Amino acid sequence: MSDKGAPEVGTLTLDVKSGRVGRVMDHLGSRVQLRPPSGGIEWDARPEDLRPVDTSELLAARVAERNANSGGRL
């Protein structure tokens, strides 16, 4: 975490408000910009809504992302 309480750029974090895992891309004013771990559309979050991600949350996020991108193929 930085001095202002926001995680550092490049850090994986959980946005507890949305339930999504994201990588910190930038800080803009009082907001933090996050992007899904494997890329995608960024979203904004408040630093107080973020916490470090644990291994199981990261794995769940990656599995969900792969499933969404599979198009129903096995």
N, C-alpha and C positions, 0 to 999 in steps of 0.2 A: 504494500500500500504506500501511496505517496504521502507527503506531509498533509495534504488536504483531505486524506481519507479515501481518495480514489485509487483503484489499482493501477499499476504501471502499464504502459503500452506493451502489448504482446502477451499479457497475462490472460489465462483462461479463468473465467468467472461465471457464477450462476446469477442470473437476474431473477431474484426471488419473486418479483411481481409478475413476470411473464412465465417463469418456470423454464426459461431457455438458457442454454450454455452458450457463451460467446467469448471471442477473443477481443480484448481491448485494442481498438484501432487508434483512438484519439480522445482528447478531452476538449470540449467546446463549452466554455463558460462553466456552468454548474452541471453540465451533462457529460456522460461518457458514451462514446460511440462503440458499439459492439458488432461483431460479425460472426456468424456461425463458424465453428472450427474448420470446416472444409470449404469455406467460402460461401458467398451468397449476399443477400441484401442486408445492409447494416440497419441497426435500430439504436435509438437513444435510450439511456437509462440514467437514473439518479444514483450517485455513488452510494447512498445509504440503502439502496435496494440490491446492492451487489455483495456477494460473499465468495470466498475461494471455492472452487469446484473440487469435489472429491473424485476418486477414480471411478466409482460406480456411476456417478452422474455423467462423467465424460463418456464412458462406454455406452450408456443408454442413449445419449445424444447422437453418438456416431452411428449406432445401430438404427435409430429412428431415421436418420438422414439417409442412410443406405437404402432402407426399405422404401422411403418416399421416392428415391431416385431410380428404383428398380423397375418401375412401371408394371409391377405384378409378375415379373419374370422370376423364375426360380433357377 
